Amino acid sequence: MAERDGPRWALTKCLSNNDAMGEAFDKATIAKAYARWAPIYDLVFGAVFERGRKAAVTAAERIGGRILEVGVGTGLSLPDYAWTNRVVGVDLSAPMLRKAKTRAKEHRLSNVDGLAVMDARRLGFQDCVFDVVVAQYVITAVPEPEATLDEFARVLRPGGEIILVNHLGAESGLRAAFERAFAPVARRLGWQPEFRFDRLAQWAAHHGGVHLVERRAMPPLGHFSLIRFARPGGAVG
């Protein structure tokens, strides 16, 4: 019973209502949703998410080095990384990843060290091996966001950063009401529109090994945000 007194249990209890938002929002549901999106993802979302993608890459390259992109999808952002960085991409969706591999081959991206099917909650990497972890439009599309963020922090080197770009739910008002009403449909499409920033803030506070360094509204219409968490420590290299 003593383990129930720890911070992780307290966080889980605090977020239990959020986690109950959809039993159907699980790994299989997400994989099926993105398998359906794969053939048309670039056409539908390429332009819409472009500003966020480029902002994430720019932020990642302020640190540089070895970059992990979680939820790399069809690899839209891969050609934007400088050749001086080494990039690894992972995604839960095999159909999306096949398109990423084709893109890397067509663009002759020799700085892409690997693209693999992987669950973001159980990354198959050792501790402290990446200088930057980038996750674009991902954290609201995983069943266990806190466990996923824990993994990001685990594989991050001291001095590195976690860079997220995501839609964050409104705190109140008409948009918040719409997001709550739309949530059941959205989960079948693969994301949680009612996910709010305070959930990220609570995770960082309870984790204790990272801290927020930036939260910035992104186009279109400021409905998306770029969020940066840093892991204190020695110089990245």
Secondary structure, 3 states (H helix, E strand, C coil): CHHHHCHHHHHHHHCHHHHCCCCCCCHHHHHHHHHHHCCCHHHHHCCCCHHHHHHHHHHHHHHCCEEEEECCCCCCCHHHCCCCCEEEEEECCHHHHHHHHHHHHHCCCCCEEEEEECCCCCCCCCCCCEEEEEEECCHHHCCCHHHHHHHHHHHEEEEEEEEEEEECCCCCHHHHHHHHHHHHHHHHHCCCCCCCHHHHHHHHHHHCCCEEEEEEEECCCCCEEEEEEECCCCCCC
